[in-house]
Amino acid sequence: MFTSTTEPRTGPSLSTGLGKLTLALLCAVAFLDFVDASIVNIALPDIRRDLDFSVQGLQWVPSAYLLTYGGFMLLGGRAADLIGRRRVLVTGTVLIGISSLIGGFAGNGGVLVGARLAQGIGAALMLPAALSILTTTFAEGPERRAALGVWGGVGGLASAVGVFLGGLLTEGPGWRWVLFVNPVACILVLPAVFALIPTDRRRGRLANFDAVGAVLVTGGMLLLVYALVKAPDQGWGTARTVGEFAGAFALLAAFVVNEQRSRNPLLPLSIFRIKGLAAANVTGLIAFAGLIAMFFFLTIYMQNVLGYSPMQTGAAYLPLCLGVGVAAGISSQLLGRMGTRPVIVAGALIASTGLYYLSRIPVDGSYLTDLLPGLMIVSFGLGAVFVAVTTAANAGVPEDKAGLAAALLNAAQQVGSALGLAIFAAIATSYSNQLIGSGAAIPDALTSGFQRALLAGSIFLLGAAVIGLRTVNAHVAGNGDDAGTGQ
């Protein structure tokens, strides 16, 4: 493993032009990664028609990205700490650019799914590297609070903006441009990385690298996410699904044992001694399980039940984007006064209320009365939760483990996304099929299934609020507060 040393924070101040440009660059990286998780969703019908996907095979276009994104996240985060954050960020950016270009030119489904798998690996390298650069660049206190607030707002916005961009590009130049935009973005990002991010300091010599730990955790995470993605189709109680979950937990358990015995562990378990870190990550996992499912089911509802075009569906999320941005800005200011815990709990409760409202969507729904109010309520909760959980999960983390902390948070969010989609898709599909079997019209059956799934998402967010009570109440220093203190 690479030995690491604690480096002083010598980054630019947010009050300078260089500091603002650095923050803008890091947020652009986050935006690119989060958008890639949702931008293809509206394009799926066109992709299926052009590349002759089966209905079952089509799910791997979004799921392939999620699989490797979650599976390689811990490895990417630790690599950023040990090999160098800029090196890992550049590697991930190049990989996303090349794989997106290949995917855009794909002539068959296999090439596209392979490209999406590679995109996920690139994102797993980019995101923890970028977040750890942010937390080690800006000093604790008002600057880091402001930087994390902007980061959280961008992260919350990206999922909604991805749906909008997907609709815009699909109806405009075509679905392939959903992938072609990435190489263009990467060409803009790379020169900025070299210009704004300092060269990585020498981290030490390679010695006793924890190769066994790397294989175990990556294999375990890949198998876990794969099992979650496939469970609704295979059946939760089938021998294959049970075997996949058992295999994933066995690999992860072996990883924990290996880390306890390793002199140079890939995941130093001492990081979980940081007060509140585990609770913050679990809160993020549960919250994302409920929130990401909302985009999935509402998108299908708008297109398949209400008859919206891809562009109309994307435009429907624009008010939510505005609400997330406003909520993120307000929440970042509240962190210094109230701490992270009240903001997490309040945000989760607000988002739960919004999802409950949306769970009452009728088959002949109106955007202004049945969708917009719920979307706006959810937007305020989403912005608050994203900012506060990100801050709480990074509070008190030493610099040499910043990449690992960022990876843990993002891995939890990706596993939560896969978990939510798997559980809620099973709930929606089972109830819809039951109604269709009893003679209900397809639009009515679909809507009833979506209602149950959204209600379950609302309950998950209530659970996130309860778990959020166990997080450390990190006060990011502002007006005389002590940075990073918890209650």
Helices and strands as residue ranges (DSSP letters): H 17-38, H 44-51, H 55-58, H 60-71, H 73-83, H 85-104, H 109-137, H 142-171, H 177-196, H 211-234, H 239-261, G 269-273, H 277-300, I 301-305, H 310-316, H 318-338, H 340-358, I 367-371, H 372-394, G 399-401, H 402-437, H 442-468
